[in-house]
Structure formats: structure tokens, C-alpha cells
Amino acid sequence: MALVILPRSLAPLVPGLPHRASVDGETVGEVIHALDASWPGVADRLCEAGPALRQHINVWVDGEPATLATPVGPSATVHVIPAIAGG
């Protein structure tokens, strides 16, 4: 199972969503789907139609930038990081 580290900013938007979760999935897309099965609404917050990651969402697998098609190993760490804007 991959360890997924989620931003705390998702917690108010998806009730019960933990900051860390262990889920199965062979790709980032499958990992997000598995999260959404346990915490409905996660996929809507992270992905747009296409499917593709939302523009303001960055995903890293074991320290490398990832897309929905990026492979995820059974002991991988997946970080979901929202982009930060400012001026």
C-alpha cells in the first residue's frame, strides 16, 4: 500500500479525510480513485474532466513530479501539494 500525504486544506472540504492514508493503486489515478472510494469528493477536488490533475494540484511520487499515469509502487510515498500563489 502506498502512503499518501494529503494537504490539511482538504480536510474541511472532505469530511473525515485524514492527513495521511494508506491505499492500494498501481498509478496515481488509481490511488486517487481509492481515496475517493473511502472519502467521496477527493477526486473532484484533485482532478478535472479529461481526466487530468487540476492545474493548482501538484503530485509527487517518491520525490519525483507525477501525473495520473505515473506508476506507484507498493511502498511508495505520494505527496499531494496544492500550489500556493501570492503577490
N, C-alpha and C positions, 0 to 999 in steps of 0.2 A: 504494500500500500504506500502510496506517495503521501508525504506530509505537505499540506497546503497551508501557507501563511496568508491570511486574509487581512485587508485593511480594517481597522476599527470603524472607519466611516460607513461600512456596510451594515454594521450591527443595528442601527436604528431603522434601516430600510428593509431588513430581512430578520424578522423576529426569531430569536433563538440561535442565530448564526454565531458559532464560536470564532475566536481569533485564529485558532489552529484546528485543522481537521485532517484525519487520515482517510483517504478514499482510493478506490481502485480506478484505473484507467490507463490505457496504453498511449494516449495522446492528451494534449492539453484540453482539447474539445471534449474528450470522454471524461476527463477529470471534472470539468465544469458541469457536464451533464450529471455526473454522480453527485456533485454538491447540490445541484438543483433538485435531484430526486429526494434528498433529505431536507433541504431548505428551499422550498419553492420561491422563485423570484431571483435567485442568484444569477441564473443565466441571462435574464432580462437586463440585469444591472451591468453585466460584464460583456455581453455580446450584442451585436446588432444583426439585422437580417443579412443574409448572404451565404453562410454565416461568417462573421468576422468579429474580432475583438473590437470593442468600442474604441474610438480614437483616443480617449483620455485614459485608457487602461493599458498598463504595461504588465507583461507576464514574463517571468524569468524561471528557467528550469536549471537547477544546479549552477546558478550564476551566469547563465547564458540567455540572451533575449530569445523569446519564443513566440510562436504563432499557435493557432488552434491545431495545426497539423504536427507540431513538434512532439517527438516521442517522449514519453515519461516512463522512466524505469521504476521498478517496484520499490526502490529505496530512495527515489528522487525527492528533492525539496522544491516545491513550486511556490514562488512568491507572486502575489497579485498586488500590484502597486499602482494606485491612481496617480495620474500626472498632477503636478502642482503648478499653478500659474500665478503670476503676480506681476506687479509693475513697479 
